[in-house]
Amino acid sequence: MTVQAGAWQGGARGSGKSVGAAVLGAILTLLIFVAVFVSFLIAPLALLLVAFLAWTVMKPRQGSDSAPTAGDGAAPGDDASYGFGAGAR
C-alpha cells in the first residue's frame, strides 16, 4: 500500500490557484467590495430623493385661498391666525 504525499504534506507538486485565478478572485472581491460600499453611500441619497419627490407630489396646491399677506388690511385685533406661531395665543 502506497501513501501519496499531498500538497498539505509538503509534496513536490504545488497545488492551489493559478496566477490568473488568483488575480480574477482578487478583482472579483474588489468589485464586490466597491459595489457594497457605494450602495451604502448612495442608498441614503436615493432615500432622500424619493422622500423629496413624495413631498412635492403630496404637498397641497396653494390656490386662491392662500394666507393673507401684510397688505390685505387685516387689523392686528382681527382673527387672522395664520403663519408661524399662529396656534400660540
DADA-V260412 format. One record per backbone hydrogen bond with DSSP energy under -1.0 kcal/mol. NH is the residue of the N-H (numbers start at 1). CO is the residue of the C=O. If there is no record, write none. Layout:
nh = (NH;NH)
co = (CO;CO)
This chain:
nh = (9;10;11;22;23;24;25;26;27;28;29;30;31;32;33;34;35;36;37;38;39;40;41;42;43;46;47;48;49;50;51;52;53;54;55;56;57;58;59;72;78;80;82;86;88;89)
co = (6;7;6;18;19;20;21;22;23;24;25;26;27;28;29;30;31;32;33;34;35;36;37;38;39;42;43;44;45;46;47;48;49;50;51;52;53;54;55;69;75;78;80;83;85;87)
